[in-house]
Amino acid sequence: MYRNDKSELHKGHRKRVKEKFIANGLEDFTDIQTLEAALFFCIPQGDTNEIAHRLINKFGSLSAVFDATDEQLLSVPGVGYNTYTFLKFMPELMRRYRMDKISDDNIFESQEKIARYLSAYFMTATSECAVVMCFDKKRRLLGTSSIPPESVGAMSNARRIAELAITMKADSIVLAHNHPSGICAPSNVDISATNSLCASLSAVGINLLEHYIIAGEEYLGLKDYIITYGYKND
């Protein structure tokens, strides 16, 4: 009898949830209800509310669920391959959406726009990463290329960055790396690397527009920092 009652209770539940979303978006959804609805798309049948409860209870928030490691997610009862893949896919989809939205006309005339793009680029990174953005004379983005984060400090790799810019026929580049700690403060290596790379690129006719440190939504332009505080190579 209980099974039949439960069946009747959940009959049409997914349809009602979808209709509620179509009518008002996620405005009236709790985090658990939001995750429950999202899981419809990777769990074709059954009650996703219980798994949503387990995930939120274990990790504490909706964002923490999506930020959880592979091992953490797979340790939750009911999280199989499809659910795990979906939960890892969603932040990357959000990241791509943000980057695409910010890039709109593909012209990056302002520092603020470049920094917002880079903040989106690094949003799912849990360890230090680095990227080079290459631009033409009209500040159109020609492409981005990830580089090993150690290349930022090891200026023996300045040639590699210059070759990348030349290959893309770039007039200028932006170098950026993230600080997963959430602190934008530059190290001596960051400062020295910026000065060295700026000189190396200038020698081959490429302008280093800026070297950014990205920490979440905060950012620091190292060229501006050096001009303000007068740091130079030792």
C-alpha positions, 0 to 999 in steps of 0.5 A: 500500500505504501509503495502505491501511495508513493507512486501516486504521490510522485506521478507527474512530479517531474512534469510539475517541476518542469512546468514550475521552472518554465513559469518562474525560473528557479526563483522559488526553488531551494538549493535542494529542489534546484539540484533535484530538478537538475538531476532529472537530466542524468537520472531518467527515472526515480526519485532524485530528491533523496540524492539531492538531499545527500549531496547538499547535506554532505557538501553544505551548499549547491556550489560545493556540490559542483566543486567537489572532487571526483572521489568525494562525489563518487563516495555519495550513495546513489551517485553513479557514472552518469550523475558524476559526469553530469555534476562535473560537466555542469561547472564547465558548461557554466564556465563556457557560457560566461566566457562566451557571454563576455567575449560577445564581439570578440574585441577586448578594448578594456582591462575590465573586460579582459579580467572578467573573461579571465575570471571565467576562464579560471573559475573551475581551476583548483590548482595554479594554471596559466594562459596566454591570450593573443590579440591582433592590432584591433584588440580582437582575440585570436586565441587562447593557449594554456601553458604550464604555470611554471612557464610564468616564472621560468623565463627560459620559457619566454621564447615559447610564449613568444613563439606562440604569439608569432604563430598566431600572428599576434600584435599583443598578448596578455599573460595570466595565472590564477592564485587558488588561494584567493589572494592576489598578492604578487610574489617576487617571481611574478614581478621578475617574470613580468619585467623579463617577459615584457622585455623579451616580447618587445625585442620581437615586436610583441607588446605584453599588454598585461600580466594578470593574477586572477583570484576568484573575481579579484584581479591584479595587473602586474605591469600596473603594479610595477609602475605604481610601486617601482619594482624592478628585477634584482 
